[in-house]
Structure formats: structure tokens, C-alpha cells
């Protein structure tokens, strides 16, 4: 879809639906197309394999505990069946060695789990930042273009105010420091809960602004000379971060497993809905061209073009 629109911006041809052919080369329209293309970089879907993050600490604790119990069970019978008289040193030495080995394994597992969890939160926060920033630029460019078409429209002016609200309320959250804090405070769930709270709250606020923007966009497009658009509807996501925080505390952190799942799902779903929304906007700004055959060479000629781009012969209407 993105490559299709990039080609349309370059090729010559007639336009329909309220936009002139010259608008293909409008810098603002080109800017909109570029920003839409960048969603492959910013709107990163995270697979549900990342659900291992809230489950891995539990699995690691069970694994280390099982190893330790197994070591103790293998040592204790040998101590009782030894024909030599046992001393305190001979009893403690193998037991201490097993505990040290289990401790070493636990340290390796702990840091592995911590590093994996920190990486996951880095990706969660980074994709949030990239998407919000790209969308702010996109909505700002879209408003500038509509304002050039309908400079005196109050609806378009309201759209500009909503674009400013996105930029004002959706500040960048530093992904690197949050991931570092997660590694430092892995022994407690404080950082992961705060980060989850912020990510959930940010998406709720983002959805609210998105709904307001979409409601103002339709009449703005009409006043700018476009037909009444049939914009796709965003899926509703009603998550209460305060309630999720309370449930996580009551369940001893077990509810956070589901909470983490919603962080993956809600952002993935939003990116999908946003892609459908952007494709619809592009189809309004740059409708697909209708091509015809050249009577001389048989090549394709964009509708409305006076000359064939293949052989250069003038076309009859």
C-alpha cells in the first residue's frame, strides 16, 4: 500500500474527489506520504512470545529451587551411609558446595531474566514514543494541508488545536533510563508496575484524543472540498490503570501477567487500526489513477494525460 502511494506521488495523471493533479507534487502531501511510510519503523508489533517476561521469573525460581532440592536430596543419603565417621567439616563441605553451585546458577538466571525484562520494557516504551511522535507530525501536516484548502474554516482550525493537544500532552518517555531502572529494581515490582501504569494511561489518553481528532477530521475534509469520508472506527480499549494496579497488589503480582498481555495487545491493535485509518486518508488525498491504452504503442497512459509517457504521441480525448 505504501509503495503504491509513493509511485502515485511521482507519476503524472489526473486526480479526482476534490484534489487537483498539481497537489501530487504539493510538499505537504509528499510529507504526509513519507510519514505514513515510516510507520513500518515506528509502529512495531511485538509478538506474544514476549509473554515470557512476566512468566520467566516464576519459572526461573521454580527451576533454581528444584535444582537446590535435588542437590540436597543427593547429598543427604550419602552422608548417612558413609562408613567413615563423619565430622562437622566433612558434613558441611559437600553441602556448602551444592549451595554455592545453586547460588551461582541462581545469579546467572537472575541477571538473564533481568536483562530480558529490561529489553522488553525498552521496546514497549520505545515503540510508544516512536508512534506518538510520528502521529503528531502526521496530524500536523494533515492540518496544514487542509488549512491551505480551507483557510477560513472553523472546523479545520479546531483540527489544528487537537493536533497541538497531541504534541502538548504526549511527551516522550525515555526508554533507556526506564530499562536501566528495571534492571536495578528487578528484586521489587515497583518499576515494572509504574511503567505498566504509564503505558496503559498513555494509551487511554491517546485513544480519547484520537476519537476527538477523527470526529473533527470528517467535517474538515468536507469543508476542504472532499466527499464525506467513511473513516474506519478504532477498537475501544477500556483499561483502568488504577484498578489494574490494585488487582496486581491484591494478587501478589499475578494479575500483572494479564496486564502485560494487554500492553502487547492494545498497542498492536492500535497500530493496526491506525494503518487502516492512514490508508483511508491517503486514498482521499491521492485517489488511484485510471489508466487507458495508448492508440499508437499500446502502453498505459494516465487518465487526463495529453501525451503518452512511453512513446510521446499526443492522445485524443
Secondary structure, 3 states (H helix, E strand, C coil): CHHHHHHHHHCCCCCCCCCCHHHHHCHHHHHHHHHHHCHHHHCCCCCHHHHHHHHHHHHHHHHHHHHHHHHHHHHHHHHHHCCCCCCHHHHHHHHHHHHHHHHHHHHHHHHHHHHHHHHHHHHHHHHHHHHHHHHHHHHHHHHHHHHHHCCCCHHHHHHHHHHHHHHHHCCCCCHHHHHHHHHHCCCCCHHHHHHHHHHHHHHHHHHHHHHHHHHHHHHHHHHCCCCCCCCCCCCCCCCCHHHHHHHHHHCCCCHHHHHHHHHHHHHHHHHHHHHHHHHHHHHHHCCCCCEEECCCCCCEEECCCCECCCCCCECCC
